[in-house]
Amino acid sequence: MRVVSLGAGAIGGYYGGRLLQAGGDVSFLVRPQRLKLLREHGLNIKSPAYGDYAHLSVSAFTAEQSREQRPFDVVMLTCKAYDLDTAMDSIAPFVEQGATILPLLNGLAHLEILNRRFGQINVWGGLAKIAATLLPDGTIQHLNDWRYVTFGAQDGAIDPRLEALKETFDRTNIVATLATDVMARMWEKFVHLATVASMTCLMRASVGEIARTTHGSGQMLEMFTVMVEMAKRAGYPVSKDFEAEYYDLFRNKASGYTASMLRDLEKGGRIEADHIIGFADGKAREFAINAPVLSAAFTHVKAYEERRASRRL
């Protein structure tokens, strides 16, 4: 199975790198600056939770070289949502040659866009549960022991290509799940992500720092309850075990957990405000759910974008 990862950052680099490390046929479609780093220094992954440091030589190319490549079976799409339009143009040649797209973007809004462009049959559902970041030198820093990936056809069907990808992941230390209910899994992840992104960005603090304040745990749980109700009204109620896990998390005063959106915001970078918090805000209004803290979080990140655009950070 030939896999191409659009992106060699925290998500694409980690998952693609682990597949490559296990003997998979993996290439990376990257920007010119990242290509230069990969050619000079290779792909480097630091994973302290496993006492692991990986240094890998990789096959990489830019969008201008896409049509020169042999056909791929799977395109692992790991761009940020604000780069999706450009990313779709870059991967179009591979889909035309028969590749299926595995998007590992945050959230849900991208599926409708990808389905419209490429057709639902060519787009799987997928989600990654990992905390990782890209260091200035291009190293991927794994931040905890999360290394999960879940994927499946949007309609729940199983085909040999899905099974082959699962077998490839099973040769790595990644915990891979081939799901017949991937849309429900994606909604569950969205409930988690939208809660953490909204609250850690609004408060500019980690889950534990918020929990150590007088009202912090209660406010995080209030936001979580809004997201749980949103998923239920969308037709994807979350499980009781899932609820219990996150009730514990939002009471954990020692947790250093933050959303990647907060890390991007604190660096003065672009953020997925509309794709995550904006999507949740829109669904709350669609389902007539009263969510004033969510609205405040959305206003906060959009005001950040306004300030960033005017170069006033």
N, C-alpha and C positions, 0 to 999 in steps of 0.2 A: 504494500500500500504506500503510495506516494502522497505526502502531506506537505502543503505549503502554508506557512504561518505569515499572515499579513501583520507584520510587527514583530520586533524582537525586544520589546520592553518588558515590564514586570510580568505581564500575563503571557504574551506570546513567547517571550524568551524563556520563561520558566517551563511552561508546558512543552513547547517545541524542543527546548534543550533536553528535558528529561526523556522525551521520545527518542531524540538523537543519541543520547547517552546509552539507551537500551538497544541500540542498533536499528532504529527506525530510519526510513528514507524521508528526511525532512529538509526542506529549504526555507529560506526566509526572504520575504519581500519587504524591503525597508527603504527608508529615505537615504539619499547619498551620504549624509553625515554619519548615519548609523552604519552604513555599509563600510565606510572608511575605518571606523572603530573595530568592526567585526573582522575586517581583513588584517588589521594591524595587531589586534590584541585577542581575537577570538571571542567566544561567548563565555562569560564568567558568571557563575551562580554561587552565592554564599548562602548556606542553609544551616545556621548554628544549631537549630533544633535536632538536626541529624548529624552534627559534626562533619558536615560535608562541604567540600569546595570543589566545584566542577569547572574545568577549563576545557572548552570544546572548540575545535575547528569546524566551521560551518560553511555550507553553501548558501550564498546570499546574492540578491540582485535587486535592481530598482525597477520601478514601474515601466520605465522606458525599455527595459529588457524582457518584459513579460512575455511577449509573443515569440521570443526566442527559446522559451523553455519547453521541455517535454510535458505532455499532459499530466495533471495531478488528479488524484482521486478525491481529495478533501482539501478545502480551503478553510483553515482555522483563522477566523476573523477576530482580531483582538485590538482594533483601533478604538479610540475614544469616539463617543457619539457625534461630536462636532466635526469629526473627520470622515463621517460615513459616506457622504456623497463622493468625495475623492477616492475613498477606498473601494467603493462599488465600481468605479471606472477602472481601477487598477486590477480588480479580480475578474472583470467581465470576460477576458480571453480564456481564463481557466474554466469558467462555467460553460462557455460556449463549447469547450472541448470535452465536457461531461462531468466536471467536478461538482461535488455537493458542498454547500457552505455550512460550516459549523460556527455560528457567531457566539463569541464569549464576551459580548459587551454587557455592561451593567444594564439592568432595567428590562423593559418590555417594548418600548416604542419602536425600536429598530426592526422588529419582526414584520410589521405591516409595510415598512418601507422596502425591506429586502424582498418580501413576497410580491410586492407590486412590480419590482424591477426584474426579478429572476423567476418568479413562480414558486408557489409554496412547496411543490414537489422537490425543488432544488435547494431548499433551506431547511435545515434541522433546527430544533430548539436546543439551547445549550446554556449552561451556567457554570461558572467557576467559583469555588470557595477557597480563597487564598488571600493572605496578607503579604504583599511583596511590594517593593519599590525599586525604581531604577536610580542608582547612585550617579553622581556627576561623571565618574570615569567609565560609565557604561555597564558596571557590574549590577547584576540583579540580586538584591538583598531580600532573602526570605525572612519575614518578620516573626513568624510563629510556626506551629506545626500543622497548620491547615494546608492541604494539598489535594483538594477534591475537584472532580469534574463530572458533570452529569450531562447526558445528551440523549437525543432520540428524535424520531420523526414527529412533526407537529400533530399528525393524525394518529400517532401511537403505533404505526406499522413497524415491523422489523424487517430489515433487508441485510444481505450479506456484507455490504459495505459498513454498516453500523457495527455488525459483529466483528468484522476485521479490525476496526478502529479500537473497539473494546479490548480485543486480544493484544493489540499493540500497546495500549496503555497498561495492561496488566503486567507487562514486563518491566515497568518502572515502579518507583515508590509512590506514584500517584494513585489515589483511590478513585477509580472510575466506575460510574454507574450508567448502564444502558437502560433508559427509562421509557416505559410505554405511556407514562403520564407526565411527560416533560413539561407541558404547559402548566400543570398544577405545581410542579417543582419550581418553575420560573416565577410564578406568582408568590410562592412561599419565600423565595429568595428576595423578591422585590419588597415584600413586607419588612423583612429584616433590613435590607439596604436603605430603603426610603426612610425608615425610622432613624437609623444610625446617621445617615447623611444629613437629614434635617436637623437632628439635635446636636451633633458634634459641630456642624457648621454654624448653626445659630448661636451656640454657646462658645465656639472657638475653644473647645476642650474635649478631652477624652471621655469615654463613658464613666470611668472611675472618678475623674475630677468632677463631673456633673453629679454623680451619685453622692459624693461627699458633701454636697450643698444641701440646704434645708429641704428644698422642694424638688431637687433634681431627679431622683428616682421616680417620683410621682409623675413628673412631667414627661419623662421618657416613656413610662408605661401608658400614659394618656395618649401619646403619639402612636405608640405601638397598637393600642386598642383601635384607633382610627384606621390604621393600615390593615389590621385583621378584618375589620368590618368591610373595608373596601374590597378585599379579596373575596370575601363571602358573597358580596353583592355582584361581583364579576363572575361568579359561578365556580370559584376555586377556594373553598374554605380550607383553612390551615388545620393541621392536626393538633391535638391536645399536647402531645409530646413537644412539638415545635413551640407552642405557646409557653410551656413550662421552661424550656431551655432559655428563652429570651426574657422571661420574667426574672430568672436567676441572673442573667447577664446585666440587666438594667438596675439590679440592686447591688452589683459587685463593685464595691468602693476601691478595689485594687486594680480594676481593669484599665489597661492602657490603650484599649481599642479605640480607633478612630476610623472614619470613612476615608477612603483615598481622596474623596473630594475635598476634605478638609486639608489634607497634605498638599494638594494642588493649590488650594486657595491660599494657604500660608506661604507658599513659594511665589505667590503673585501670578500663578499660571491660569490657563483656561480651565473651566470647569463644566461639568455636564448638568448645569442648573435646570434647563428645560427638560432634559431627557429623564431625569430622576425625580427631583422635587416638583418640577412643573407638571410632569405627567401625573404625579400623585395629587397635586392640587386640583388639576383638571378633573380627575376621577372623583375626588371628594365633592366637587360641585355637580358633576353628572349624577352622582348617586345621592345628592342632597344630604351629605354627611357634614355636620358642623365641626370644623377643624380650624379654629383660630390660630393655634400654635403652628400648624402646618402653613397657613397663609403667611404668618410672620416669618417663618423660615424661608419661604419662597421669595418674599420681598427682600429679605436679607441678602440672599445670594444674587438676586437680580440687581440689587443696589451695588453689590461688589462688582458685577460685570460692568455696570455703568461707570463706576469709578475707575476701573481698570481701562476701559475704552478711552476715557478722557485723560489717561496717564496721570492720575491723581492718587495712586496707591501710596 
